[in-house]
């Protein structure tokens, strides 16, 4: 399978949002991407002088009829799970965790938000600010669904968690920057292409992952194993051979 490509060269954050988020929400459905893109474009046009063409208006009418504005909210939990799986895979690969493949990553993501009785710190939230309530199979299913755009969701999580640390989560204007989102995603994709999980000849991100052009690479934090990842790995029981 070949990958799609988004080029944001010379585009501002508003246009980048219109291009990127439809892929994040609907990685495998072009029609739904077009409707969501029309919806986001119309929202942008309200506050700018951007003119909407007739084809976009037609898609906007279709979007309104099926309530496409809810699509982003519906995708956040699953997309953020996929983003967290990617971040954990990168952590484990960089730290040479033995057999640090998908099964372990899904286990970590499913337990890092669990109760203290399993030995894992509580208090982590998904992209909606809610506790994860998902088992390993659900996490894996969402990884498969959003894998092609997991680097974008991981970038969103990096931005979101930085905003939480700085106490500005509720002020989107201070941290929701879609050009930065694209640069972070491009950088994560570049890092993932250089690492492979142990005992797995496949790259962390597949060739079908959305490619991003026009976004510069940016420095990333070293993907050292976090405390909650180390604690979760202590309780790992293998279920599948990768």
MOGI-V602210 format. One line per field, one symbol per residue. psi: psi as a letter, one per 30 degrees, with the letter a starting at -180 (. if undefined). A space follows every 50 residues. Layout:
# MOGI-V602210
psi = ???
This chain:
# MOGI-V602210
psi = klllkkjgkgkleeeeeeeeeeeeeifgjeeeeeeeeeeeeeeefegagk kkleeeeeeeeeeefghfffeeeffeeeeeeeeeeeeeeeeeefghkkhi aeeeeeeeefffgalffggkklfklaffglkkikleeeeeeeeeegefge eeeeeeeeeeeeeeegggefiefffijfeeeeeeeeeeeeeeffkkkkgj fkleklffkkkklgklklklkkhlklefeeeeffgkjkflk.
